[in-house]
Amino acid sequence: MTLLIRNARLLDPATGLDAPGALAVAQGRILAVGQAPAGFAPQRTIDAGGCILMPGLVDLSARLREPGHEHEGMLASELAAAVAGGVTSLVCPPDTDPVLDEPGLVEMLRFRAQSLHQARVLPLGALTRGLQGEALTEMVQLAEAGCVGFSQAEVGIANTQVLMRAMQYARSFGYTVWLRPQEMHLGKGVAASGPLATRMGLGGVPVAAETIALHTIFELMRATGARVHLCRLSSAAGAELVRQAKAQGLPLSADVSINSLHLTDMDIGFFDSRTRLNPPLRQQRDREALRAALADGTIDALVSDHTPVGADEKELPFAQAEPGATGLELLLSLALKWATDSGLPLVEALGCVTHRSAAVLAEPGQDISHHGGHLRVGAPADVCLFDPQAAWTVTGEALRSQSKHTPFGGYELPGRVRATVVGGRVAYEALPGAHGAA
């Protein structure tokens, strides 16, 4: 299919492009940026007047609940939520049911996702079998099945020797190990340690749970040479350790969730289970440090940490509620809000959900546009068209995800997605100015 999006404000954080123009698409890839080639006769034209056209968002952390919830159609609903939020590629952690530790499970997930023609799903394989932290998985076979890296999701590895061997194995094949830095014995609480958790009688998770894990990971990186992506930093001290490790040349990247970027432990309020999250919300000084680290590139990417939770699991006392929140449809708007709050130009701020996220997925020497995140001729035609002036209120009715639980409920947020294109195909649209051409 050939497609022309005209009268847009083109925004490409990878190159700094911010100018009016058009985008031409053919055979699933970007044919031209700025103006259509002479004689180009698109099968479909979208008039983008007043809207920004940017690369589709690349979300590095989104749970889809499949395998495990096929009977509920979770994959269809969550991928529909993704494209409604402008997300064209998303990374799925391996803590499904069953765990993504067998090639057949990975292939099945990718096949089901591709058949829906929505966002691209990039699975992470389990680092150890069943995420038990004991026997390593067959990483080569999982990579051949389509895994983009290997992770323990939320499950820590108690045996440091097992983690070291896993990192050695990954290093020998050039794979990236994705780890959430949390010492498993210190991380068993339900809220961030501090005066608020103490007053509320909630079990606390100290900052040391993150920093101890980071020190261990960095020492193992030095010993093995493995490449590591750190998932969802939550503290000022953690961000500073990452800054120092990067300055020392460790092959490292990191992300932060929309929750930690915008909220603090004070948002728990009167035991609001919507704010029961992993990692837990920390103090304001941590939030401000995370914002600064994302702005200066210490933290590479902003993620939705989309974790759909059912009503029965969420509508429980705070300490018993299942952690998680919906986020795919909020990622763009909360990135825009962060840009406004921080005084950053859009072309700079939106890099953390486009090319900087895509760079985390790229193998050394690989063209990073292979995973999207760019408005570049020849790159995959994965783009998002949104109206920066349109505000919307976060309500259950406004969300396509099956899970309606979010700590941002009732917020008025900027930016509304008008169309999402994945591989040259319009996967989502909510604007009147689209028409076909013979």
C-alpha positions in Angstrom: 0.0 0.0 0.0 1.2 3.5 -0.8 0.3 6.3 1.7 0.8 10.0 1.8 0.5 12.1 5.0 0.5 15.7 4.1 0.4 19.1 5.9 2.1 17.7 9.0 4.6 19.1 11.3 7.4 16.6 10.9 9.3 15.8 14.1 12.2 13.4 14.2 14.2 13.5 17.5 16.9 11.3 16.0 17.9 14.1 13.5 16.5 17.1 15.1 14.0 17.6 12.3 11.2 19.9 13.1 9.6 21.4 10.0 6.4 21.3 8.0 6.1 18.8 5.2 4.8 15.4 4.0 5.7 11.8 4.4 5.4 9.3 1.6 5.2 5.5 2.3 5.5 2.6 -0.1 6.0 -1.2 0.5 5.9 -0.7 4.3 8.9 1.7 4.4 9.4 5.5 4.3 9.8 6.6 0.7 10.3 10.3 1.2 10.4 12.8 4.0 9.5 16.5 3.4 7.7 16.2 0.1 6.4 13.4 -2.0 8.5 12.3 -5.0 7.4 13.5 -8.4 4.6 11.4 -9.9 3.8 9.7 -6.5 0.2 8.5 -6.6 -0.8 7.3 -3.2 -3.6 4.8 -2.6 -4.4 6.7 0.5 -3.9 10.3 1.7 -4.2 11.7 5.2 -4.4 15.4 5.7 -2.5 16.1 9.0 -3.3 19.8 9.3 -2.5 21.0 12.9 -0.9 17.7 13.9 2.6 16.4 14.6 4.0 13.4 12.7 6.7 11.6 14.5 8.2 8.1 14.7 6.0 5.6 16.4 6.7 5.1 20.1 9.0 2.2 21.1 7.9 1.0 24.6 10.5 -1.1 26.3 8.2 -2.6 29.0 4.6 -3.7 28.3 2.9 -6.8 29.6 0.2 -8.3 27.4 -0.9 -11.2 29.6 -0.4 -13.8 26.9 0.3 -16.6 27.0 -2.0 -17.1 30.0 -5.1 -15.1 29.3 -6.0 -16.1 25.7 -9.6 -16.8 26.7 -10.0 -13.1 27.6 -8.6 -11.9 24.3 -5.9 -9.9 26.2 -3.5 -9.7 23.3 -6.0 -8.1 21.0 -7.2 -5.6 23.5 -3.7 -4.6 24.7 -2.3 -4.2 21.2 -5.3 -2.1 20.3 -4.5 0.0 23.3 -0.9 0.3 22.1 -1.7 1.7 18.6 -4.3 4.0 20.2 -1.4 5.4 22.2 0.9 5.8 19.2 3.0 2.8 20.2 4.3 0.9 17.2 6.7 -1.5 18.9 6.7 -2.9 22.4 8.9 -5.2 24.4 7.1 -7.9 26.3 8.7 -9.3 29.5 8.9 -13.1 29.9 6.8 -13.5 33.1 3.8 -14.9 31.3 1.9 -18.1 32.1 3.7 -20.3 31.1 7.0 -18.4 31.2 8.7 -17.5 27.9 11.4 -20.1 28.3 10.7 -22.3 25.3 11.1 -21.3 21.6 7.6 -22.7 20.8 6.0 -20.3 23.2 7.8 -17.3 21.8 6.9 -18.3 18.2 3.3 -18.7 19.2 3.2 -15.2 20.8 4.8 -13.6 17.8 2.5 -15.4 15.4 -0.6 -14.3 17.3 0.6 -10.8 17.5 1.4 -10.6 13.8 -2.0 -11.9 12.9 -3.6 -9.0 14.6 -1.8 -6.4 12.5 -1.4 -4.0 15.3 1.8 -3.0 17.1 5.0 -5.1 16.8 5.7 -7.4 19.8 9.3 -8.0 20.7 9.5 -10.7 23.4 12.2 -11.0 26.0 13.2 -14.6 26.8 13.5 -15.9 30.3 17.1 -15.8 31.6 16.5 -19.0 33.6 14.0 -21.8 33.2 10.7 -20.9 34.7 12.4 -17.8 36.1 13.5 -20.0 39.0 17.0 -18.6 39.1 18.7 -22.0 38.7 19.1 -23.5 35.3 19.9 -21.3 32.3 17.6 -21.3 29.3 18.7 -22.1 25.7 19.3 -18.5 24.8 20.4 -19.3 21.3 17.2 -21.1 20.4 15.1 -18.4 22.1 16.9 -15.7 20.1 16.3 -17.6 16.9 12.6 -17.7 17.8 12.6 -13.9 18.0 13.6 -12.8 21.5 15.4 -9.5 21.6 17.0 -10.0 25.0 16.8 -12.1 28.2 15.3 -11.1 31.5 14.2 -12.3 35.0 11.3 -9.8 34.9 10.5 -9.1 38.6 12.1 -12.3 39.9 15.5 -11.9 41.3 18.3 -14.5 41.2 19.5 -15.4 44.7 22.5 -17.3 43.4 25.0 -14.7 42.1 27.0 -17.5 40.5 24.0 -18.3 38.3 23.6 -14.7 37.3 27.3 -14.5 36.4 27.1 -17.6 34.2 24.0 -16.2 32.5 25.8 -13.0 31.8 28.9 -14.9 30.5 26.6 -16.9 28.2 24.8 -13.8 26.9 28.1 -12.0 26.3 29.5 -14.9 24.2 26.6 -14.5 21.8 26.2 -10.7 22.0 22.8 -10.8 23.7 21.6 -8.1 26.1 20.6 -9.0 29.6 17.6 -7.0 31.0 17.6 -6.7 34.7 15.5 -4.8 37.2 17.9 -3.8 40.0 16.4 -5.0 43.2 18.0 -7.1 45.9 15.4 -9.8 46.4 15.5 -10.0 50.2 15.3 -6.2 50.7 12.7 -5.7 48.1 9.8 -7.6 49.7 7.9 -4.5 50.9 4.9 -2.8 49.3 5.9 0.9 49.5 9.1 2.9 49.5 10.8 3.1 52.9 10.3 6.5 54.5 8.1 8.4 56.9 5.0 7.9 54.9 5.3 4.1 54.8 6.1 4.1 58.5 3.0 6.1 59.4 0.8 3.9 57.2 2.2 0.7 58.6 3.3 -0.5 55.2 6.3 -2.7 54.6 9.1 -0.6 53.1 11.5 -1.2 50.3 14.7 0.8 51.0 16.8 2.6 48.3 19.5 0.1 49.3 17.5 -2.6 47.6 18.3 -0.9 44.3 21.8 0.3 44.9 23.1 -3.0 46.3 21.7 -4.7 43.2 23.3 -2.1 40.9 26.7 -2.6 42.5 26.4 -6.3 42.0 25.4 -5.9 38.4 28.2 -3.5 37.6 30.8 -5.8 39.1 29.5 -8.8 37.1 29.5 -6.6 34.0 33.2 -5.8 34.6 33.9 -9.5 35.1 32.0 -10.8 32.1 31.8 -7.9 29.6 28.1 -8.5 29.2 25.8 -5.7 27.9 23.0 -4.9 30.4 19.8 -2.9 30.2 18.5 -1.7 33.6 14.7 -1.7 33.9 12.7 0.9 35.7 15.1 2.8 37.9 13.4 4.3 40.9 15.8 6.3 43.0 18.2 9.3 42.9 21.0 7.2 44.3 20.4 4.6 41.5 20.4 7.2 38.8 23.7 8.6 40.1 25.3 5.1 40.1 24.2 4.6 36.5 25.7 8.0 35.6 29.0 6.9 37.1 29.0 3.5 35.5 28.3 5.0 32.1 31.2 7.5 32.6 33.4 4.5 33.2 32.4 3.0 29.9 30.3 0.1 30.9 28.0 -1.1 28.1 24.8 0.0 29.8 21.4 1.4 29.2 18.5 2.2 31.5 14.8 3.2 31.6 12.3 4.7 34.0 8.6 4.3 34.1 6.0 6.9 33.6 4.8 6.3 37.2 8.2 7.1 38.8 8.7 10.1 36.5 5.5 11.8 37.6 4.3 10.4 40.9 5.7 10.2 44.5 4.8 8.1 47.6 2.5 10.9 48.6 0.2 9.9 45.8 -0.6 6.7 47.7 -3.1 8.9 49.6 -5.5 6.8 51.7 -4.1 3.5 50.6 -5.1 3.9 46.9 -4.3 0.5 45.4 -4.0 2.1 42.0 -0.6 3.3 43.2 0.5 -0.2 44.3 3.3 -0.5 41.8 6.7 -2.2 41.2 9.0 -0.4 41.8 7.3 1.5 44.5 6.8 5.2 44.3 9.6 7.1 46.1 10.0 10.6 47.4 10.0 13.9 45.5 13.8 14.2 45.5 14.0 10.8 43.7 11.4 11.9 41.2 13.3 15.1 40.4 16.6 13.2 40.1 15.0 10.7 37.7 13.6 13.6 35.6 17.0 15.2 35.4 18.7 11.9 34.5 16.2 11.2 31.7 16.8 14.8 30.3 20.6 14.5 30.3 20.6 10.9 28.8 21.8 9.1 31.9 18.5 7.3 31.6 17.9 6.3 28.0 14.2 5.6 27.7 10.8 6.3 29.2 8.5 3.2 29.4 4.8 2.7 30.2 5.4 -0.3 32.4 2.0 -1.4 31.2 0.8 -4.2 33.6 -2.9 -4.9 33.2 -4.5 -6.0 36.5 -8.0 -7.3 36.9 -10.6 -5.7 39.2 -10.6 -8.6 41.7 -6.8 -8.4 42.2 -6.7 -4.6 42.4 -9.7 -3.9 44.6 -8.1 -5.3 47.7 -6.3 -3.6 50.7 -3.2 -1.9 49.5 -0.7 -4.4 50.8 -2.6 -7.3 49.3 -3.4 -5.7 45.9 -1.6 -6.9 42.8 1.0 -4.4 41.7 0.6 -2.8 38.3 -1.2 -0.3 36.2 -2.3 0.3 32.6 0.0 2.7 30.7 0.3 2.1 27.0 -2.3 4.8 26.1 -0.6 7.2 28.6 3.0 7.0 27.4 2.9 9.8 24.8 0.8 12.2 26.9 3.0 11.7 29.9 6.1 12.3 27.8 4.5 15.5 26.6 3.7 16.5 30.1 7.2 15.8 31.2 8.5 18.0 28.4 6.3 20.9 29.4 7.2 20.5 33.1 10.9 20.3 32.4 10.9 23.1 29.7 12.4 20.8 27.1 11.7 21.2 23.3 9.5 18.4 22.0 12.1 17.4 19.5 14.5 16.7 22.3 12.1 15.3 24.9 10.4 12.8 22.6 13.7 11.0 21.9 13.2 9.0 25.1 10.2 7.2 23.5 11.6 6.9 20.0 15.1 6.6 18.8 16.7 6.3 22.2 14.4 3.4 23.0 15.1 1.8 19.6 18.9 2.1 20.3 18.5 -0.1 23.3 17.2 -2.9 21.1 19.9 -2.6 18.4 22.8 -5.0 18.4 26.3 -3.5 18.1 26.9 -2.3 14.6 23.2 -2.7 13.6 21.3 0.1 12.0 19.2 1.3 14.9 16.3 2.4 12.6 15.8 -1.4 12.1 13.6 -1.2 15.2 11.8 2.0 14.3 12.1 5.3 16.1 13.2 7.3 13.0 11.8 9.3 10.1 14.4 8.2 7.7 14.1 7.1 4.1 14.2 3.3 4.0 13.3 2.9 7.6 10.1 1.0 8.6 7.0 3.1 8.1 6.1 3.1 11.8 4.8 6.6 12.6 2.4 8.3 15.0 0.3 11.4 14.2 -1.0 13.3 17.1 -2.7 16.6 17.9 -0.5 18.4 20.6 -3.3 20.9 21.3 -5.9 18.3 22.1 -6.3 17.5 25.8 -8.1 14.5 27.2 -9.2 13.2 30.6 -8.0 9.8 31.8 -11.1 7.7 32.5 -11.9 4.0 32.2 -14.2 4.7 29.2 -11.3 6.5 27.4 -9.0 3.5 27.7 -9.0 0.5 25.3 -7.0 -1.7 27.6 -9.0 -4.3 29.5 -7.4 -3.0 32.6 -8.8 0.4 33.7 -6.6 0.8 36.8 -4.2 3.7 36.6 -2.9 6.2 39.2 -3.5 8.9 36.6 -7.3 8.5 36.6 -8.9 11.8 36.4 -5.8 13.6 35.1 -6.2 15.9 32.1 -3.3 15.2 29.8 -2.0 16.8 26.6 -1.8 15.2 23.2 -4.3 13.0 21.4 -3.2 10.4 18.9 -5.0 10.8 15.5 -3.5 8.0 13.6 -0.9 5.2 14.0 0.9 3.5 11.0 2.7 0.3 11.5 4.7 -1.1 8.6 2.9 1.2 6.2 -0.5 0.1 7.3 -2.9 2.4 9.2 -3.4 0.4 12.4 -5.4 3.1 14.2 -7.1 6.4 13.1 -9.4 8.9 14.8 -9.5 11.8 12.4 -11.9 12.8 9.7 -9.3 13.9 7.1 -8.4 10.5 5.7 -9.5 9.4 2.3 -8.7 6.9 -0.3 -7.4 7.5 -3.8 -7.9 5.3 -6.8 
